[in-house]
Amino acid sequence: MVFASVAAALVALASTVVLLTASAWLITSASFKPPLSELALGITAVRAAGIGRAVFRYLERLATHAAALADLNRIRVKLYQAALKNFSVNRADALHDLTVRAELLKDFLPRVLVPLTTAVILNVVTTAIVFRSIGATALILPATFLLTAIIARVVKEKTINDGDYRAALLDLNDGRDEIAIANSFERIRPILDRQAERLSDNRNDIINADSVCAILNAAALCIVLNELSARLDLVELAVHLFLLLINLETGATVPTAVRLVDKMNFVNEIKNETTTPTATTDKMIEIDHIRFGYDGRLVLDDFSLDVLRADRVAIVGESGAGKTTLLYLIMGLLTPEAGSIKIGGSIAAATNADYIFSHSIRENFLILHPSITEEKIVECLRVAQLDDVDLDADIGLDGARLSGGQRCRLQTALALASDADILILDEPTAGLDRATADRLISALLKLPRTLIVITHDPIVAAQFNSISNVRNHG
């Protein structure tokens, strides 16, 4: 699909070149009264090139968008897998950052690859054509192209991220009451002013750099055109002029494309963010006097919990006491207001809110775990007491064609497919009859992993070697 997009863009560009050069030939040669056959050929070339440009531009956009969406889906899956592997705790901010940057990566094909490819090829072709007439002077075209790319690259490296400035503003807005109490506005305002000034200066740098690039390209065109005017007749000069103008227009996309390359190269930027905090002891999970609440309502207060390797822990408590909130805190999707959480291994979790992909159960496993084997899928479904389902049947949007119990067990099976050290399950027996629930818990307790289960069921909780009670502080 990527090849089809680039190929369609190149054919559309070639059609544009033919269209404009043929038009230039018709305009300039008509006054010389050429044979009707030549005029007819020129008119036919203009019409055919115009139709070709329209068709292949449409095909290029169609292929580009299809490829971009396909790439975006693959990127999201890879980021999800990386998140499962690396972001065990307090890395929700990094996961959000990765998701946002995935949106940037989907623009790589239409805004970087296609523009740069067409600009480079057209510059080479134009240089080769012009070289036949003026010799080494034509090399000013690729030299200017390269200089434009270098200028865009250098200026981009000096720019700052305006997203950081917006984030700082939002953060200060969220804490405006605290700032007012501390009477710190006068101290903070100069900091923001300096950041805004830097951001404005850097934007001006980009504008100035683009202006310099435009002037350089226009100067190169004038130099080449001046050389051509001394060697070509009027018709040939008009044809070359249109070709140079197309090259100039296409080259104008280079600075933006070059700057976007840096935006999309995010791996090194987040390298330090993917480090998982580890426990300082042999404990797999160490929760120390944490506090957390929603909108002023306290949910967890001074809560502590230690989970050792291979422990089987049941988290119990009334509805709304904070059991699921505790899971989100352990996973790093929420950050405690006080206290600390340390993790000694990777985590896989299943909650009732987990999304189930459309199509089939098999595809759900393959999306989240591309290298999983058939045997591993069958084993995970067997442990989850879901081995009687059709792997390839369409389960509908978000598993709509599954029963509540089947949906819950599939979420458990998908979590089991991970090789994480710690498995956390939120109400895995919801919607199950007693016999099925007992078989599921029995199978889970035999797994050689640290297991944490959130449950309302006292019969389920009684089978675990440790029970932690979460009390309602609302």
C-alpha positions in Angstrom: 0.0 0.0 0.0 2.9 2.4 0.8 4.5 1.5 -2.6 1.1 2.2 -4.3 0.8 5.5 -2.6 4.3 6.7 -3.6 3.9 5.3 -7.2 0.5 7.1 -7.6 2.1 10.3 -6.3 5.0 10.1 -8.8 2.6 9.4 -11.7 0.4 12.3 -10.7 3.6 14.5 -10.5 4.6 13.3 -14.0 1.1 14.1 -15.3 1.5 17.6 -13.8 4.8 18.1 -15.5 3.4 16.9 -18.9 0.3 19.1 -18.4 2.2 22.3 -17.7 5.0 21.7 -20.2 2.5 20.8 -23.0 0.5 23.9 -22.1 3.6 26.0 -22.2 4.4 24.6 -25.6 0.9 25.3 -26.9 0.9 28.9 -25.7 4.2 29.8 -27.1 4.2 27.9 -30.3 0.6 28.8 -31.4 1.8 32.2 -32.7 4.2 30.4 -35.0 1.4 28.6 -36.8 2.6 25.0 -36.4 1.0 22.2 -38.3 -2.5 21.2 -37.1 -1.2 17.7 -36.3 1.3 19.1 -33.8 -1.4 21.3 -32.2 -3.8 18.4 -32.0 -1.0 16.3 -30.4 -0.3 19.1 -27.9 -4.0 19.5 -27.0 -4.4 15.7 -26.6 -1.3 15.7 -24.3 -2.8 18.5 -22.2 -6.2 16.8 -21.9 -4.7 13.3 -21.2 -2.3 14.7 -18.6 -5.0 16.7 -16.9 -7.2 13.5 -16.6 -4.2 11.5 -15.5 -3.3 14.0 -12.8 -6.8 14.0 -11.4 -7.1 10.2 -11.4 -3.7 9.5 -9.9 -4.0 12.2 -7.3 -7.2 10.6 -6.2 -5.5 7.2 -6.1 -2.6 8.6 -4.2 -4.8 10.1 -1.5 -6.8 6.9 -1.4 -3.7 4.7 -1.0 -2.1 7.1 1.4 -5.0 7.3 3.8 -5.5 3.5 3.7 -1.8 2.9 4.4 -1.7 5.6 7.1 -4.7 4.0 8.9 -3.1 0.5 8.6 0.2 1.9 10.0 -1.6 3.6 12.8 -3.3 0.4 13.8 0.0 -1.5 13.8 1.6 1.3 15.8 -1.1 1.3 18.4 -0.8 -2.4 18.9 3.0 -2.2 19.3 2.6 0.7 21.7 0.0 -1.3 23.7 2.4 -4.3 23.8 5.3 -2.0 24.9 3.0 -0.5 27.6 2.1 -3.9 28.9 5.7 -4.8 29.1 7.3 -1.7 30.5 4.7 0.6 32.2 4.0 -1.2 35.4 3.4 1.8 37.6 3.2 5.6 37.4 3.7 5.5 33.7 0.3 6.5 32.5 1.8 9.9 31.4 4.3 8.0 29.2 1.5 5.8 27.8 -0.5 8.9 26.9 2.6 10.4 25.3 3.1 7.3 23.2 -0.6 7.3 22.1 -0.4 11.0 21.0 2.8 10.4 19.1 1.2 7.5 17.3 -1.1 10.0 15.8 2.0 11.8 14.5 3.5 8.6 13.1 0.4 8.0 11.0 1.2 11.2 9.1 4.7 10.0 8.2 3.5 8.7 4.8 1.4 11.6 3.5 3.4 14.4 5.1 7.0 13.1 5.0 7.6 10.1 2.8 5.5 11.1 -0.3 6.5 14.8 -0.3 10.2 14.1 0.1 10.2 11.3 -2.4 8.5 13.3 -5.1 10.6 16.4 -4.4 13.9 14.4 -4.6 12.9 12.6 -7.8 11.6 15.8 -9.5 14.8 17.7 -8.5 17.0 14.9 -10.0 14.9 14.8 -13.2 14.8 18.6 -13.6 18.6 18.8 -13.0 19.3 16.1 -15.6 17.1 17.9 -18.2 18.5 21.3 -17.5 22.1 19.9 -17.4 21.8 19.1 -21.1 21.4 22.8 -21.9 23.6 24.6 -19.4 26.0 22.0 -18.0 27.4 22.3 -14.5 25.3 25.4 -13.7 22.3 23.0 -13.3 23.9 21.5 -10.2 22.8 24.6 -8.3 19.4 23.0 -8.2 20.3 19.9 -6.1 22.8 22.0 -4.1 20.0 24.4 -3.1 17.7 21.5 -2.3 20.3 20.0 0.0 21.0 23.4 1.7 17.2 23.8 2.2 17.0 20.5 4.0 20.0 21.3 6.2 18.6 24.7 7.2 15.3 23.1 8.1 17.0 20.5 10.1 19.3 22.9 12.0 16.5 25.3 12.9 14.3 22.4 14.0 16.9 21.2 16.5 16.8 24.6 18.2 13.1 24.7 18.6 11.2 23.9 21.8 8.1 22.0 22.2 5.0 24.2 22.4 3.1 21.3 23.9 5.3 21.7 27.0 4.2 25.3 27.3 0.5 24.4 26.9 0.9 21.6 29.5 2.5 24.1 31.9 -0.5 26.5 31.5 -3.0 23.7 32.1 -1.1 22.5 35.1 -1.0 26.0 36.6 -4.7 26.4 35.8 -5.5 23.1 37.7 -3.5 24.4 40.7 -4.7 28.0 40.6 -6.4 27.8 44.0 -3.3 26.5 45.6 -1.3 29.3 43.9 -3.8 31.9 45.1 -3.5 30.6 48.7 0.3 30.7 48.5 0.2 34.1 46.7 2.7 32.8 44.1 1.3 34.4 41.0 4.0 37.1 40.9 6.7 34.5 41.1 5.2 32.3 38.4 4.3 34.9 35.9 7.9 35.8 34.9 8.7 32.1 34.3 5.7 31.8 31.9 6.7 35.0 30.2 10.2 33.7 29.6 8.9 30.5 28.2 6.4 32.3 25.9 9.2 34.6 24.7 11.4 31.6 23.9 8.5 29.9 22.1 7.8 33.1 20.1 11.5 33.5 19.2 11.8 29.9 18.0 8.7 30.2 15.9 10.2 33.4 14.3 13.3 31.3 13.7 11.3 28.8 11.7 9.5 31.5 9.7 12.8 33.2 8.9 14.4 29.9 8.0 11.5 29.1 5.6 11.9 32.6 4.1 15.6 32.1 3.5 14.9 28.7 1.9 12.3 30.3 -0.4 14.8 33.0 -1.4 17.5 30.5 -2.1 15.3 28.4 -4.3 14.0 31.5 -6.1 17.6 32.7 -6.7 18.6 29.3 -8.0 15.6 29.4 -10.4 16.6 32.8 -11.7 20.2 31.8 -12.2 19.3 28.7 -14.1 16.6 30.6 -16.1 19.1 33.3 -17.1 21.5 30.6 -18.4 18.7 28.9 -20.3 17.5 32.1 -21.9 20.9 32.5 -23.6 20.8 29.0 -25.2 17.1 28.2 -25.9 14.5 29.6 -28.2 11.2 30.9 -26.8 9.2 27.7 -27.0 11.9 25.6 -25.3 12.5 28.3 -22.7 8.8 28.4 -21.8 8.7 24.6 -21.4 11.8 24.7 -19.1 10.3 27.6 -17.1 7.2 25.6 -16.3 9.3 22.6 -15.3 11.4 24.8 -13.0 8.3 26.3 -11.4 7.0 22.8 -10.6 10.3 21.9 -9.1 10.2 25.1 -7.0 6.7 24.4 -5.8 7.4 20.8 -4.9 10.7 21.8 -3.1 8.7 24.2 -0.9 7.3 21.2 1.0 10.8 20.0 2.0 11.4 22.2 5.2 8.1 21.1 6.7 8.7 17.4 5.9 12.2 17.6 7.4 10.9 19.1 10.6 8.2 16.5 10.9 10.8 13.7 10.8 12.1 15.0 14.2 8.6 15.1 15.7 8.0 11.5 14.7 11.4 10.2 16.0 10.1 9.8 19.6 11.9 6.6 20.7 14.9 8.4 22.2 12.7 11.1 23.8 10.8 8.6 25.9 13.7 6.2 26.6 14.1 7.3 30.1 10.3 7.2 30.7 10.0 3.5 30.2 11.9 2.5 33.3 9.6 0.6 35.7 10.1 1.5 39.4 11.1 -1.6 41.2 10.7 -2.6 44.8 13.7 -2.2 47.1 13.0 -5.7 48.7 11.9 -9.1 47.5 8.3 -7.9 47.6 6.5 -8.0 44.2 4.2 -5.1 45.3 4.9 -2.7 48.1 2.2 -0.2 48.8 3.1 2.2 51.6 0.4 4.4 53.2 -1.2 5.7 50.0 -4.0 8.2 49.9 -6.3 8.9 46.9 -9.6 10.6 46.2 -11.9 11.8 43.5 -13.2 15.4 43.4 -12.6 15.9 47.2 -14.1 12.5 48.1 -11.5 10.4 49.9 -11.5 6.8 48.6 -8.3 5.3 50.0 -6.6 6.7 53.1 -3.4 5.4 54.7 -3.7 2.1 52.8 -0.7 -0.3 52.8 -0.2 -3.7 51.3 2.8 -6.0 50.7 2.6 -8.8 48.1 5.4 -11.4 48.0 6.4 -13.5 45.0 3.9 -16.3 44.3 1.4 -14.8 46.8 -2.3 -15.3 46.3 -4.1 -12.2 47.5 -7.8 -11.4 47.5 -8.9 -7.8 47.7 -12.3 -7.5 49.2 -14.5 -4.6 50.3 -17.9 -3.0 49.8 -19.0 -1.5 46.5 -17.3 1.9 46.0 -14.7 1.2 48.7 -11.9 1.6 46.1 -10.9 -1.9 45.1 -10.8 -1.1 41.3 -9.2 2.3 42.1 -6.4 0.3 43.9 -5.9 -1.7 40.7 -5.6 1.4 38.6 -3.1 2.8 41.1 -1.0 -0.3 41.0 -1.1 -0.2 37.2 0.0 3.4 37.1 -3.2 4.7 35.5 -3.7 6.8 38.6 -1.1 8.4 40.9 -1.6 8.4 44.6 -1.8 11.8 46.3 0.4 10.6 49.2 2.4 7.5 49.9 4.3 5.3 47.4 3.8 2.2 45.3 6.8 0.0 44.3 6.6 -2.9 41.8 9.0 -5.8 41.6 7.9 -7.2 38.2 5.8 -6.8 35.2 2.0 -6.7 35.5 -0.9 -8.0 33.4 -4.5 -7.1 34.4 -8.1 -7.8 33.4 -11.0 -5.5 34.3 -14.6 -5.4 33.3 -13.8 -2.1 31.5 -11.3 -3.7 29.1 -12.1 -3.3 25.5 -12.6 -6.4 23.3 -11.7 -6.1 19.7 -14.2 -7.0 17.0 -14.0 -10.0 14.6 -12.9 -13.2 16.5 -11.4 -14.5 19.7 -8.3 -15.6 17.8 -7.8 -12.1 16.4 -8.0 -10.6 19.9 -5.1 -12.8 21.0 -3.1 -12.1 17.9 -3.6 -8.3 18.2 -2.3 -8.2 21.7 0.2 -11.0 21.4 1.3 -11.4 17.7 3.8 -14.2 18.4 1.4 -16.3 20.5 1.0 -20.0 19.4 -2.2 -21.9 18.9 -1.3 -24.1 21.9 -0.9 -21.0 24.1 -4.3 -19.6 23.1 -6.0 -23.0 23.8 -4.2 -23.2 27.2 -5.3 -19.7 28.2 -8.9 -20.4 27.2 -8.8 -23.7 29.1 -7.6 -22.0 32.3 -10.2 -19.3 31.9 -12.9 -22.0 31.4 -13.7 -20.8 27.9 -12.4 -23.7 25.9 -15.8 -24.5 24.4 -16.0 -21.5 22.1 -15.3 -21.1 18.3 -12.0 -19.2 18.0 -12.9 -17.8 14.6 -16.5 -16.8 15.2 -17.4 -13.1 14.9 -17.9 -11.9 18.4 -19.1 -8.4 17.4 -18.1 -4.9 18.5 -16.6 -5.0 22.0 -17.6 -8.6 22.3 -21.3 -7.8 22.0 -22.2 -11.4 20.9 -20.7 -12.9 24.0 -22.5 -13.4 27.3 -21.4 -11.4 30.3 -19.7 -14.5 31.7 -18.0 -15.3 28.4 -16.8 -11.7 28.0 -15.3 -11.7 31.5 -13.5 -15.0 31.0 -12.1 -13.8 27.6 -10.6 -10.8 29.4 -9.0 -13.2 31.9 -7.7 -15.4 29.1 -6.2 -12.4 27.3 -4.4 -11.3 30.5 -3.2 -14.9 31.0 -1.6 -14.8 27.6 0.9 -12.2 28.8 4.1 -13.5 30.4 3.8 -10.9 33.2 5.1 -11.8 36.7 2.0 -10.4 38.4 -1.6 -11.1 37.4 -4.4 -8.9 38.6 -8.0 -9.8 37.9 -11.0 -7.6 38.7 -14.1 -9.8 39.5 -13.1 -12.7 37.3 -16.1 -14.8 38.4 -18.7 -12.1 37.6 -21.6 -13.7 35.8 -20.5 -17.2 36.4 -22.4 -20.0 38.1 -20.8 -21.5 41.2 -19.3 -24.6 39.5 -17.7 -22.6 36.7 -16.4 -20.0 39.2 -14.8 -22.7 41.4 -13.1 -24.3 38.4 -11.8 -20.9 37.3 -10.4 -20.0 40.7 -8.9 -23.5 41.1 -7.1 -23.2 37.8 -5.8 -19.7 38.5 -4.4 -20.7 41.9 -2.3 -23.4 40.2 -0.5 -20.8 38.1 3.2 -20.1 39.0 2.6 -16.4 39.2 1.8 -13.8 41.8 -2.0 -13.5 41.7 -4.2 -10.7 43.0 -8.0 -11.0 42.6 -10.6 -8.3 43.4 -13.8 -10.0 44.4 -17.1 -9.6 46.2 -17.5 -13.3 46.6 -16.5 -14.5 50.1 -16.3 -18.1 48.8 -13.7 -17.0 46.3 -11.8 -14.9 48.8 -11.6 -17.8 51.3 -9.4 -19.8 48.8 -6.6 -17.3 48.9 -3.7 -17.3 51.4 -4.1 -13.6 52.0 -7.1 -11.2 52.2 -6.8 -7.5 52.2 -9.9 -5.5 53.1 -10.5 -2.1 51.4 -12.7 0.1 53.6 -15.0 2.8 52.3 -13.8 6.3 53.4 -16.4 8.2 51.4 
